[in-house]
């Protein structure tokens, strides 16, 4: 956004909203389609049937990115950099007040006690929320998207500062100082407003934004100032050149595994069906590397698979852009 949005300053408002709105729509649509994939499921009899859209989850990671992007872009367009910073601070304070005042007495930060769940249920419908926590609750819900917008604004402002100052020690020192300040602010706020990823608390926003800026600062110091980019840095470039495609592909592969049901037995010898992914873990990764290391190697193997795909796409100059 720090690279792209300033270009829109020279365009009309209609052109700005058209570009930003269309990009947000496409990212949201891709996320929704990923939720629906593979469009079929196994019923109680073990037969593949069409997936019902009556219970399709509306939100998700990409949908949150789309919403955060368009809201943050609107702040920057309408309020400017300084106004966006003030708006971001106000959002964090208001969100804290709402969690405290509207949450369940004595338990405002649990999945059941958090006030945002009721609003998400009312606006999206209980059937369209995430159910992986055992209760209807969406970790990328509408209400918790508001503090997430602040992280986009922080990232944009950091990018703007880096571009304006250039590769100077003053820039790096200020960036790291801001990182430390955000981390300390998040830890202090944690004493009254716990760091909580599930409901994206304001303390979580500050703490993780500080960690992100510190990581960015260390990367700039190591690669740009010490000139130690080398081959290890080159390894990661294919991921950065096709991030959306690789993210979607990772979801597609995991969900495709679920379509393949392999007859197997459990540890007691009872018959059961495993997905392809579970079967690979149980019969290769776990026996070869142990339970904990097997899980790690399973993840690393898939990361290397996606790297190989992204590397090939980079060689062919194939990039998914929205």
ABEGO torsion letter per residue (X at the ends): XAAAAAAAAABBAAAAAAAAAAAAAAAAAAAAAAAAOAGBBBBAAGBBBBBBAAABBABEAAAAAAAAAAAAAAAAAAAEAAAAAAAAAAAAAAAAAAAAAABBBGBAABAAABAAAAAAAAAAEAAABBAAAGBBBBAABAAAAAAAAAAAAAAAAAAAAAAAAEBBAAAAAAAAAAAAAAAAAAAAAAAABBBBAAAGBAAAAAAAAAAAAAAAAAAAAAAAAAGAAEAAAAAAAAAAABAAAAAAAAAAAAAAAAABBBBBBBAAGBBBBBBAAAAAAAAAAAAAAEAAAAAAAAAAAAAAAAAAAAAAAAAAGBBBBX
